[in-house]
Amino acid sequence: IEADLMAEQDLHGWEIVIRKKADNSVVYENDEHTHGKELHIHDHWVNSVTEHTDMILEITAALSHNAKDTKTETVGFHCHPN
């Protein structure tokens, strides 16, 4: 998982969540509390699905220390069984 987060003001961390689209169950999540106007995410998830599965990747940037101030982007993708 590679992502670049950029803002005019300091960001206060990020969160990654990968869910199965069919039932919204979480198969992976990770977060980091870090500061900067540009944050780079470099993370790994090992595909462990046993059948063809549609997934959703959510990346959330913390815009402030207040949990209400966030921005989330999602990307859909498809996994083949391992």
C-alpha positions as CSV (number, residue, x, y, z in Angstrom):
1,I,0.0,0.0,0.0
2,E,1.6,3.2,-1.2
3,A,-0.1,6.6,-0.6
4,D,1.0,10.3,-0.4
5,L,-1.1,12.6,1.7
6,M,-0.6,16.4,1.3
7,A,-2.2,19.4,2.8
8,E,-1.6,23.1,3.2
9,Q,-1.7,22.7,7.0
10,D,0.0,20.1,9.2
11,L,-1.6,16.6,9.1
12,H,-1.8,14.6,12.3
13,G,-1.6,11.0,11.2
14,W,-3.3,8.5,9.0
15,E,-5.3,5.2,9.2
16,I,-5.7,2.4,6.7
17,V,-8.6,0.0,6.7
18,I,-9.2,-2.8,4.2
19,R,-12.7,-4.3,4.2
20,K,-14.6,-7.0,2.3
21,K,-17.2,-5.2,0.3
22,A,-19.9,-7.9,0.7
23,D,-20.1,-7.8,4.5
24,N,-17.9,-4.7,5.5
25,S,-15.7,-7.0,7.7
26,V,-12.3,-5.6,8.3
27,V,-9.4,-7.8,7.1
28,Y,-6.6,-5.3,7.8
29,E,-6.1,-2.0,9.7
30,N,-3.1,0.1,10.6
31,D,-2.5,3.7,11.7
32,E,0.2,6.1,12.6
33,H,0.2,9.3,14.6
34,T,2.7,11.5,12.7
35,H,2.9,15.2,11.7
36,G,3.7,17.0,8.5
37,K,2.2,18.7,5.5
38,E,3.3,15.7,3.4
39,L,2.9,12.1,4.7
40,H,4.0,9.0,2.9
41,I,2.4,5.7,3.6
42,H,4.3,2.5,2.8
43,D,2.5,-0.5,4.3
44,H,2.0,-4.2,3.4
45,W,-1.1,-6.4,3.6
46,V,-0.9,-10.1,2.8
47,N,-3.8,-11.4,0.8
48,S,-5.4,-14.3,2.7
49,V,-8.8,-14.5,1.0
50,T,-9.9,-18.0,0.0
51,E,-12.2,-17.0,-2.8
52,H,-12.6,-14.1,-5.3
53,T,-13.4,-11.1,-3.1
54,D,-14.2,-7.5,-3.8
55,M,-12.5,-5.2,-1.3
56,I,-12.4,-1.6,-0.3
57,L,-9.3,0.3,0.8
58,E,-10.0,3.3,3.0
59,I,-7.2,5.8,3.8
60,T,-8.1,8.5,6.3
61,A,-6.0,11.5,7.1
62,A,-6.3,13.3,10.4
63,L,-6.6,17.0,9.7
64,S,-6.3,18.0,13.4
65,H,-6.0,16.3,16.8
66,N,-9.8,16.4,16.9
67,A,-11.1,13.1,15.8
68,K,-13.9,14.9,13.9
69,D,-11.6,16.6,11.5
70,T,-10.7,13.9,8.9
71,K,-10.7,13.3,5.2
72,T,-11.2,9.8,3.8
73,E,-10.6,8.4,0.3
74,T,-11.7,4.9,-0.8
75,V,-10.5,2.6,-3.6
76,G,-12.2,-0.6,-4.7
77,F,-10.2,-3.6,-5.8
78,H,-10.6,-7.3,-6.4
79,C,-8.6,-10.1,-4.8
80,H,-7.9,-13.5,-6.2
81,P,-7.6,-16.5,-3.9
82,N,-4.1,-17.1,-2.6
